[in-house]
Every structure is written in structure tokens, then in C-alpha cells.
Amino acid sequence: MGRKAATIPGLLTIVVSLIAGHTWNRRLNIVVSIIYALAVIGGCIGETWIYYLVGSLIEVVLLVMIAKSARDWRTAAI
């Protein structure tokens, strides 16, 4: 159950990015990536395995890049 629950935010982000408009897509990408990054950081508390910490660090960096990219989006000129 835990692994399946962890994949739901990512799957929903993909579906919503295909369906939602620019404003909702932007907001949801920022919010979900920050919440997911906080969950990954919370999962690292008390962890001693270095490969898990490094993998989590990489994941958090990518999530921050997603949030920054969504924040910097501009509306497309038509």
C-alpha cells in the first residue's frame, strides 16, 4: 500500500498537466512538488544508509527544479 500511495501524486500530476489549463497546472506543479519534497525529506529522518540519502537528495533537487520551472512559466503567446 505504501509504494502505491507514493506513486499517486506523480500520476495525478501527469494526468492534471494534460487536462488542466495553464494556471491550474502551474499552481498544482508548485504545490505537489513542494509537498512531495517535504515527504521525501521526512522519510530521511533517522536514515543511515548513504545510498538512500543520496537518492533522496537527488529526488529533492529534481522536485525543487520542477517547482522553480513551474514558477518561472510564462503564458504562451498565441
Backbone bond lengths (Angstrom), bond angles and torsions (degrees), N, CA, C in turn:
res aa  C-N    CA-C-N  psi(-1)  N-CA   C-N-CA  omega(-1)  CA-C   N-CA-C  phi
1 M - - - 1.451 - - 1.528 111.41 -
2 G 1.330 117.26 -39.35 1.461 121.18 -177.17 1.520 112.84 -62.29
3 R 1.324 116.37 -43.67 1.466 119.43 -179.81 1.522 111.43 -67.51
4 K 1.318 116.15 -38.39 1.462 119.48 178.79 1.517 110.65 -66.54
5 A 1.324 117.11 -41.46 1.463 121.11 179.33 1.522 111.09 -65.25
6 A 1.323 117.58 -30.91 1.460 121.16 -179.95 1.522 111.95 -72.27
7 T 1.325 118.10 -24.71 1.461 120.22 -178.47 1.527 112.76 -88.25
8 I 1.313 117.35 -15.05 1.471 120.42 -177.09 1.533 113.05 -60.77
9 P 1.358 120.70 -45.91 1.469 118.60 179.36 1.524 112.77 -59.07
10 G 1.323 116.88 -40.69 1.462 119.93 178.94 1.516 112.89 -64.98
11 L 1.320 116.36 -42.47 1.461 120.34 178.71 1.525 111.21 -65.91
12 L 1.319 116.17 -42.09 1.469 119.62 178.60 1.522 111.40 -64.71
13 T 1.322 116.97 -35.93 1.460 120.46 178.05 1.525 110.72 -62.09
14 I 1.315 117.05 -40.94 1.467 120.77 179.29 1.530 110.34 -65.93
15 V 1.317 117.00 -47.19 1.459 120.99 -178.78 1.529 110.94 -62.70
16 V 1.315 116.51 -46.84 1.470 120.21 -178.36 1.526 111.01 -66.05
17 S 1.338 117.49 -36.23 1.465 119.10 179.86 1.525 111.82 -65.02
18 L 1.332 116.79 -25.88 1.459 120.18 177.80 1.530 112.25 -83.09
19 I 1.338 116.55 -27.79 1.456 121.19 -173.71 1.532 112.76 -98.83
20 A 1.309 117.14 -42.66 1.467 121.60 -170.87 1.525 112.26 -75.45
21 G 1.291 114.02 161.93 1.453 120.46 175.47 1.522 110.97 -77.69
22 H 1.308 115.50 177.03 1.461 121.97 -175.45 1.532 112.47 -58.33
23 T 1.320 117.89 -47.10 1.463 121.13 -175.36 1.519 111.58 -64.67
24 W 1.330 117.55 -48.07 1.464 120.70 179.63 1.514 111.24 -66.32
25 N 1.302 116.67 -40.55 1.455 121.28 179.53 1.529 110.33 -60.35
26 R 1.304 115.64 -45.36 1.467 120.98 -179.82 1.522 110.75 -61.89
27 R 1.317 117.26 -50.03 1.469 121.47 -178.39 1.527 111.65 -62.02
28 L 1.318 116.38 -45.47 1.460 119.79 -178.18 1.527 112.06 -66.50
29 N 1.319 117.77 -37.71 1.466 120.14 177.14 1.517 111.30 -62.60
30 I 1.320 116.63 -40.20 1.468 120.27 178.75 1.528 110.39 -66.52
31 V 1.324 116.65 -50.51 1.469 121.10 -175.80 1.529 111.38 -65.10
32 V 1.323 117.06 -48.79 1.464 120.24 -176.63 1.526 110.97 -65.36
33 S 1.321 117.96 -40.77 1.466 119.25 -179.02 1.522 111.27 -66.31
34 I 1.327 117.99 -37.17 1.465 120.26 178.22 1.526 110.72 -69.01
35 I 1.326 117.42 -44.95 1.472 120.45 179.09 1.524 110.42 -62.74
36 Y 1.314 116.96 -42.90 1.463 121.19 -179.54 1.530 110.52 -65.47
37 A 1.334 117.34 -39.60 1.467 120.98 177.69 1.529 110.53 -63.38
38 L 1.323 117.05 -41.56 1.466 120.36 177.67 1.533 110.95 -63.61
39 A 1.327 117.15 -37.06 1.463 120.73 177.67 1.528 110.78 -65.86
40 V 1.316 117.00 -40.06 1.467 120.70 178.17 1.529 109.89 -65.71
41 I 1.325 116.92 -43.52 1.468 120.77 178.19 1.531 110.04 -62.25
42 G 1.324 117.19 -42.07 1.461 120.78 177.47 1.515 112.50 -62.02
43 G 1.320 116.66 -34.58 1.453 120.74 178.01 1.519 113.45 -70.14
44 C 1.316 116.94 -18.04 1.468 121.17 -179.84 1.525 112.96 -85.11
45 I 1.309 117.61 -11.86 1.465 120.71 -177.90 1.528 109.08 -64.01
46 G 1.304 115.83 123.52 1.452 121.78 179.69 1.512 114.90 82.44
47 E 1.309 117.90 0.65 1.469 121.82 -178.43 1.526 109.83 -78.59
48 T 1.322 116.66 139.20 1.467 120.67 -179.42 1.528 112.75 -116.65
49 W 1.306 118.81 -12.10 1.459 120.46 -179.22 1.524 109.55 -78.93
50 I 1.312 115.52 120.08 1.459 121.34 -173.25 1.529 112.16 -65.06
51 Y 1.324 118.28 -37.56 1.467 119.03 -178.61 1.526 110.51 -66.61
52 Y 1.325 117.28 -31.48 1.467 120.81 176.84 1.531 109.97 -69.20
53 L 1.331 116.12 -41.28 1.467 120.23 179.24 1.529 111.61 -66.71
54 V 1.320 116.67 -40.55 1.467 120.50 178.89 1.528 110.27 -66.78
55 G 1.313 116.99 -43.99 1.466 120.28 177.53 1.516 112.01 -61.51
56 S 1.323 115.99 -39.96 1.462 120.41 178.45 1.519 110.93 -67.48
57 L 1.330 117.05 -38.22 1.464 120.86 177.23 1.523 110.74 -61.67
58 I 1.322 116.29 -44.38 1.465 120.47 178.81 1.527 110.04 -62.43
59 E 1.318 116.70 -42.32 1.463 120.46 179.81 1.525 111.31 -63.44
60 V 1.331 117.34 -42.05 1.461 121.03 179.70 1.528 110.32 -66.01
61 V 1.327 117.55 -40.56 1.471 120.44 177.84 1.521 110.23 -61.18
62 L 1.326 117.52 -43.60 1.465 120.36 179.04 1.528 111.55 -65.23
63 L 1.328 117.19 -38.63 1.466 120.27 178.25 1.520 111.68 -66.56
64 V 1.327 117.31 -37.46 1.467 120.43 176.11 1.532 109.86 -66.27
65 M 1.323 116.90 -38.00 1.465 119.79 176.85 1.525 111.33 -63.87
66 I 1.338 117.42 -37.62 1.464 121.12 176.79 1.521 110.18 -63.51
67 A 1.341 116.99 -46.20 1.460 120.60 179.65 1.523 110.89 -62.55
68 K 1.328 117.58 -42.18 1.461 120.73 179.35 1.525 110.88 -65.83
69 S 1.326 116.68 -41.52 1.457 120.70 178.75 1.530 110.90 -62.79
70 A 1.323 116.65 -42.71 1.462 120.41 178.87 1.525 110.97 -66.30
71 R 1.316 116.86 -36.96 1.466 120.61 178.71 1.536 111.25 -64.99
72 D 1.324 116.22 -35.95 1.460 121.16 -176.32 1.524 114.15 -87.89
73 W 1.346 117.89 -0.34 1.464 120.13 -179.76 1.516 110.60 -59.48
74 R 1.282 115.83 144.22 1.458 123.17 174.30 1.514 108.14 -115.96
75 T 1.314 117.46 154.10 1.458 119.47 176.84 1.520 108.56 -71.29
76 A 1.306 114.61 143.18 1.467 120.11 -178.36 1.533 109.46 -74.82
77 A 1.307 115.26 135.28 1.461 120.75 176.80 1.526 108.46 -79.19
78 I 1.340 115.12 128.31 1.467 119.08 -178.64 1.506 109.58 -111.32
